Amino acid sequence: MEKETAASVAHGLVLVHTGDGKGKTTAALGLALRAWGDGLRVLVLQFIKSGGSYGECQGVAALAAADGRMELRSCGRGFTLRGKTPPEEHRRAAKEALQEARTAITSGQYDLIVLDEINYAVKFGLLRVDDVLSLLDVRPASLHLVLTGRDAAPEIIARADLVTEMRAIKHPYEKGIKAQRGIEF
């Protein structure tokens, strides 16, 4: 029997993708695709997006149909707090998503969970930093957890194993070019 070494034992990581540049969700979805390709069971929970025609929804649905190891759930009510949806409805949706995340994290059903835009939920006051830290407290040691969104709280960054900051250098929006399907959404 082969002796287990630290390198051979699965060790779940906490990864944070933050910053003002584009690519946080894209990087997390790329990681999810890699994990799925290596046989891992993956869940993506979107804390702000409300589903719909985003390209990632169709892509993940196709992978889910292939073997059921990839799942995406849109739990939010949309991107803005200054829209048709009252702020209290955004807060309720975020708290429901938080409970859904806790259930998924402790279920043993997943190897990788992406909490997409959870950092925004904290930034906008929909969740408290302590709410997110409590998810890290209940995370099994083998579960990989990815948290995305701008302005990650210092407490979350301190608890992460890997933090990547996307930095905006240039964006087509600055030239008046609207968001492109398949690139930004």
Steps between C-alpha positions, in 0.01 A plus 500: 500500500629843403570735790295820495704816480389858546515540121275198437223592744218711356511841665215737424597858432324830556556719194398865466469678164460873562602839360358764266596321179292268288544126533411395854200286410665395175805369688279319751302338218822396330608337824159331526540367145845364584364333815209348308742372238699327774188327634416734787144588598444874460237750616489868402273718716445851365423747780405802286408374153141390455548245223382550148693498179857532630735283298627323811148378578472325162854363521455354846159359403665311214764356734234410756303317232813301414539335840346711779833594663470874426222721625429875497237670712421870460377619838506879466254761381725685257804724500377827641349608826359809328261330268151360496578251775474638856819475711329275756431247225872500409586443869250214528637335185859531629407343834324215319808452280717498812289220648513313169880536504523372857286197414709425190831549681408257776320249276804308379352505147758735345876521459503863382249776574517845343325777696475743212479867599471426870751781560255742335228376733720602793603829338136596437397412857287202398715271716744558784867399482433269796235320292764413241763411759251258658486316165878461514466363853269216391688416178629143499879484465477332158257751341632767263313829539526799262367845598472767231414869485664838539618638831547175690505575872844486666371230737409279204833564330682406824321163511558412133773271372523681165394854414507636148430867433380586151619851416334715234753642257282555194139414417300540176225677697737798524468530118122476517491133397211323670533165678541216252300177523732207566768730642341704779180300541 
